[in-house]
């Protein structure tokens, strides 16, 4: 079908090519300057830049056009947390594990004791789309207020957490102590994890409980694996639990809940106390005490492992939406 307007023929080819012809001239120099001025500033997404162009120049452009102009100017989005890369081996290992637990029920997963270690910062590190900063280099972001807060006030507390269907175990890392293998074995495992797993108050069945660690270096070290074997701990070791699989470990949800609640409490503090280590520790301990007996949450998360592995099997070991 062809439409004729004067001497101009409009057909599918013309419509297809028209947007591409406009690319070179759709943005005025003033609009390009607005795009450039928004670099190095947080919360200046392409949609917001497009609205600013409309308000200041009267020129209506799409957010995708603003984004392409940023790319033309050599700008890149910093502070973007990508999905963990998965090699062919990782994908195969994940698919194998999904097949390994095919016959497991939600009740079977209630015997898991999922664990993780991470840091809680006075200013939460960026981990969301809204925290992206478009700039040519990371040095160009240093004028951003939030970036400066994170760099200048980077006080943090390391924490180890493990939860079962009955209770949450948490251990705050000593100030200045690194997560090395010796500390993990002598303090975290021997003094906290193993006694916790041997106490029926904390687990559904002491004979059936399965310790689920992450793949941190201190955990996957051969010395740590042998230590757990010698102590008679039933756990998913390096040969079972695949790397780069936070979507399969429900403890990631526990970590997110803790971080969200601590961040909310720190934001409510006075400006001076907001960056105080003692205030951070007090708020963190309060949140952990509130969460440590939330059995409904723990049962829901462990029970969700059945759905997680079903989803993993469906995508043959690739990324899931968990």
C-alpha positions as CSV (number, residue, x, y, z in Angstrom):
1,X,0.0,0.0,0.0
2,X,1.4,3.4,-1.0
3,X,0.1,6.8,0.2
4,X,0.8,9.9,-1.9
5,X,1.2,13.5,-0.5
6,X,2.1,15.9,-3.2
7,X,5.2,14.5,-4.8
8,X,6.2,12.4,-1.8
9,X,5.7,8.7,-1.7
10,X,5.2,7.1,1.7
11,X,5.7,3.4,1.8
12,X,7.0,0.8,4.4
13,X,10.6,1.4,3.3
14,X,10.3,5.2,3.7
15,X,8.7,4.8,7.2
16,X,11.5,2.4,8.2
17,X,14.2,4.7,7.1
18,X,12.7,7.9,8.4
19,X,13.7,7.5,12.1
20,X,17.3,6.7,11.0
21,X,17.5,9.8,8.8
22,X,16.4,11.9,11.7
23,X,19.1,10.7,14.1
24,X,21.6,13.2,12.8
25,X,19.5,16.2,13.3
26,X,16.8,15.5,15.9
27,X,18.8,17.0,18.7
28,X,19.8,20.6,18.6
29,X,23.1,21.8,20.0
30,X,21.2,23.2,23.0
31,X,19.7,19.8,23.6
32,X,23.1,18.1,23.3
33,X,24.5,20.5,25.9
34,X,21.7,19.5,28.3
35,X,22.6,15.9,27.8
36,X,26.3,16.7,28.5
37,X,25.5,18.7,31.6
38,X,23.5,15.8,33.1
39,X,26.6,13.6,33.1
40,X,28.2,12.8,36.5
41,X,25.0,13.4,38.3
42,X,22.9,10.7,40.1
43,X,19.2,10.4,39.3
44,X,19.6,11.9,35.9
45,X,18.1,9.1,33.9
46,X,17.4,9.4,30.2
47,X,13.7,9.9,30.7
48,X,14.5,12.8,33.1
49,X,16.9,14.3,30.6
50,X,14.3,14.1,27.8
51,X,11.8,15.9,30.0
52,X,14.4,18.6,30.8
53,X,15.0,19.1,27.0
54,X,11.3,19.6,26.5
55,X,11.0,22.1,29.3
56,X,14.1,24.2,28.3
57,X,14.0,24.0,24.5
58,X,10.5,22.9,23.6
59,X,12.0,20.1,21.6
60,X,10.2,16.8,22.2
61,X,12.5,13.8,22.1
62,X,12.2,10.2,23.4
63,X,14.3,8.9,26.3
64,X,15.9,6.4,23.9
65,X,17.2,9.4,21.8
66,X,18.7,11.0,24.9
67,X,20.3,7.6,25.8
68,X,21.8,7.3,22.3
69,X,23.1,10.8,22.5
70,X,24.8,9.9,25.8
71,X,26.4,6.9,24.1
72,X,27.6,9.1,21.2
73,X,29.3,11.4,23.7
74,X,31.2,8.5,25.2
75,X,29.2,8.4,28.4
76,X,28.7,5.2,30.3
77,X,26.4,4.2,33.2
78,X,28.5,3.6,36.4
79,X,27.3,1.8,39.5
80,X,25.3,-0.8,37.6
81,X,25.2,-4.2,39.3
82,X,25.1,-6.8,36.5
83,X,23.9,-10.4,36.8
84,X,26.8,-12.6,37.7
85,X,28.5,-14.0,34.7
86,X,28.0,-17.7,34.2
87,X,30.4,-19.9,32.3
88,X,29.4,-23.0,30.5
89,X,30.6,-25.0,33.5
90,X,28.5,-22.9,35.9
91,X,25.4,-23.5,33.8
92,X,26.1,-27.2,33.6
93,X,26.7,-27.4,37.4
94,X,23.5,-25.5,38.1
95,X,21.5,-27.7,35.8
96,X,23.0,-30.8,37.4
97,X,21.9,-29.6,40.9
98,X,18.4,-28.9,39.6
99,X,18.2,-32.5,38.5
100,X,19.8,-33.7,41.7
101,X,16.9,-32.2,43.8
102,X,14.1,-33.2,41.4
103,X,12.4,-35.4,43.9
104,X,12.7,-33.1,46.9
105,X,9.6,-31.5,48.4
106,X,9.2,-28.2,50.1
107,X,9.4,-30.0,53.4
108,X,12.7,-31.5,52.5
109,X,14.2,-28.0,52.0
110,X,13.1,-27.1,55.5
111,X,16.2,-29.0,56.6
112,X,18.5,-26.5,54.9
113,X,20.7,-24.0,56.8
114,X,21.5,-21.3,54.3
115,X,24.3,-18.9,55.1
116,X,26.2,-15.9,53.8
117,X,28.6,-13.2,54.9
118,X,28.4,-9.5,53.8
119,X,29.0,-5.9,54.9
120,X,26.5,-3.4,56.2
121,X,27.5,0.2,55.4
122,X,26.4,3.5,57.1
123,X,25.6,4.6,53.5
124,X,24.3,1.7,51.6
125,X,26.3,1.0,48.5
126,X,24.5,1.5,45.2
127,X,22.7,-1.5,43.9
128,X,19.7,-0.1,42.0
129,X,18.9,1.5,38.7
130,X,18.3,4.8,40.4
131,X,21.9,4.9,41.6
132,X,23.4,5.0,38.1
133,X,25.6,7.9,37.3
134,X,26.4,8.6,33.6
135,X,30.0,9.8,33.1
136,X,33.0,9.3,30.9
137,X,35.1,8.0,33.8
138,X,34.6,7.1,37.4
139,X,36.6,10.2,38.4
140,X,33.9,12.4,37.0
141,X,31.4,11.1,39.6
142,X,33.3,12.5,42.6
143,X,31.2,15.7,42.7
144,X,28.0,13.6,43.3
145,X,26.8,14.0,46.9
146,X,25.9,10.3,47.4
147,X,29.2,9.1,45.9
148,X,31.1,11.3,48.3
149,X,29.1,10.0,51.2
150,X,29.9,6.5,50.3
151,X,33.6,7.2,49.9
152,X,34.2,9.5,52.8
153,X,31.9,7.7,55.2
154,X,32.6,4.1,54.3
155,X,32.2,2.7,57.8
156,X,30.9,-0.8,57.8
157,X,30.3,-3.9,59.8
158,X,30.9,-7.4,58.5
159,X,28.3,-10.0,59.4
160,X,27.8,-13.7,59.0
161,X,24.2,-14.9,58.9
162,X,22.7,-18.4,58.7
163,X,19.0,-19.3,59.0
164,X,17.0,-22.5,59.4
165,X,13.3,-23.1,59.5
166,X,13.4,-22.2,63.2
167,X,16.0,-19.4,63.9
168,X,18.5,-17.0,62.5
169,X,22.1,-17.1,63.6
170,X,24.2,-14.0,63.2
171,X,27.7,-13.1,64.1
172,X,29.3,-9.6,63.8
173,X,32.8,-9.7,62.5
174,X,35.5,-8.3,64.8
175,X,36.7,-4.8,63.8
176,X,39.7,-5.1,61.5
177,X,39.3,-8.9,61.2
178,X,39.3,-10.2,57.6
179,X,37.2,-13.1,56.3
180,X,40.2,-15.5,56.0
181,X,39.9,-19.3,56.3
182,X,41.4,-19.5,59.8
183,X,38.9,-17.0,61.2
184,X,36.0,-18.6,59.4
185,X,36.9,-22.1,60.7
186,X,38.0,-21.2,64.3
187,X,35.4,-18.6,65.1
188,X,32.4,-18.8,62.7
189,X,32.2,-22.5,62.3
190,X,33.6,-24.0,65.4
191,X,32.2,-21.6,67.9
192,X,28.9,-20.7,66.3
193,X,27.7,-22.7,63.3
194,X,28.4,-26.2,64.5
195,X,26.9,-25.8,68.1
196,X,23.9,-24.1,66.5
197,X,23.3,-27.0,64.1
198,X,23.6,-29.6,66.9
199,X,20.9,-27.9,69.0
200,X,17.3,-29.2,68.3
201,X,16.0,-25.8,69.4
202,X,17.4,-24.3,66.2
203,X,16.8,-27.0,63.6
204,X,14.0,-29.3,62.6
205,X,16.2,-32.4,62.9
206,X,19.8,-32.4,63.9
207,X,20.5,-35.6,61.9
208,X,18.9,-34.2,58.7
209,X,20.1,-30.6,58.7
210,X,22.2,-29.6,55.7
211,X,24.6,-26.6,55.9
212,X,24.4,-24.5,52.8
213,X,27.4,-22.1,52.5
214,X,28.1,-19.7,49.8
215,X,31.2,-19.9,47.5
216,X,33.3,-17.3,49.3
217,X,37.0,-18.1,49.3
218,X,37.1,-18.8,53.1
219,X,34.3,-21.4,52.6
220,X,35.4,-23.2,49.5
221,X,39.0,-23.6,50.8
222,X,40.0,-27.2,51.0
223,X,41.0,-26.8,54.7
224,X,37.4,-25.6,55.4
225,X,35.8,-28.4,53.5
226,X,37.9,-31.0,55.3
227,X,37.2,-29.3,58.7
228,X,33.4,-29.7,58.1
229,X,33.9,-33.3,57.0
230,X,35.9,-34.1,60.1
231,X,33.3,-32.5,62.4
232,X,30.6,-34.6,60.8
233,X,28.6,-31.7,59.4
234,X,26.3,-32.6,56.5
235,X,26.8,-29.8,53.9
236,X,26.7,-29.0,50.2
237,X,30.4,-28.6,49.4
238,X,32.3,-27.6,46.3
239,X,31.2,-30.7,44.4
240,X,27.5,-29.9,44.9
241,X,26.9,-26.2,45.3
242,X,27.7,-24.3,42.1
243,X,29.3,-20.8,42.0
244,X,27.5,-17.6,40.9
245,X,24.1,-18.8,42.2
246,X,22.7,-16.2,44.5
247,X,19.3,-16.7,42.9
248,X,19.2,-20.2,44.4
249,X,20.2,-19.2,47.9
250,X,17.3,-17.7,49.9
251,X,19.7,-16.2,52.4
252,X,20.2,-13.4,49.8
253,X,16.6,-12.4,50.6
254,X,17.5,-12.3,54.3
255,X,20.5,-10.1,53.6
256,X,18.3,-7.7,51.5
257,X,15.8,-7.4,54.3
258,X,18.5,-6.6,56.9
259,X,20.1,-4.0,54.6
260,X,16.8,-2.3,53.9
261,X,15.8,-2.0,57.5
262,X,19.2,-0.8,58.6
263,X,19.2,1.7,55.8
264,X,15.8,3.0,56.8
265,X,16.9,3.4,60.5
266,X,20.2,5.1,59.5
267,X,18.3,7.6,57.3
268,X,16.1,8.6,60.2
269,X,19.2,9.4,62.3
270,X,20.4,13.0,62.8
271,X,22.9,14.1,60.1
272,X,25.8,13.6,62.5
273,X,24.7,10.3,63.8
274,X,23.9,9.0,60.3
275,X,27.6,8.3,59.7
276,X,28.4,7.0,63.3
277,X,29.7,3.5,63.6
278,X,28.1,3.0,67.0
279,X,24.7,4.1,65.6
280,X,25.2,1.6,62.8
281,X,26.0,-1.2,65.2
282,X,23.0,-0.4,67.4
283,X,20.6,-0.3,64.6
284,X,22.0,-3.4,63.0
285,X,21.8,-5.4,66.2
286,X,18.2,-4.2,66.7
287,X,17.2,-5.4,63.3
288,X,18.9,-8.7,63.8
289,X,17.1,-9.3,67.1
290,X,13.8,-8.5,65.4
291,X,14.4,-10.9,62.6
292,X,16.1,-13.8,64.3
293,X,12.8,-15.5,65.4
294,X,10.7,-14.8,62.3
295,X,9.9,-18.5,61.6
296,X,7.1,-17.6,59.1
297,X,9.7,-15.8,56.9
298,X,12.2,-18.6,57.3
299,X,9.8,-21.3,56.3
300,X,8.5,-19.3,53.3
301,X,12.1,-18.7,52.0
302,X,13.3,-22.3,52.5
303,X,10.1,-23.6,50.9
304,X,10.7,-21.3,47.9
305,X,13.7,-23.4,47.1
306,X,11.5,-25.9,45.4
307,X,10.2,-23.2,43.0
308,X,13.7,-21.9,42.5
309,X,15.0,-25.2,41.4
310,X,12.0,-25.8,39.2
311,X,12.7,-22.5,37.5
312,X,16.4,-23.4,37.2
313,X,15.5,-26.7,35.5
314,X,13.2,-24.9,33.1
315,X,16.0,-22.6,31.9
316,X,18.5,-25.4,31.9
317,X,20.9,-23.8,34.4
318,X,20.8,-20.2,33.1
319,X,19.5,-17.1,35.0
320,X,16.2,-17.2,36.8
321,X,14.0,-14.4,38.1
322,X,14.6,-15.2,41.8
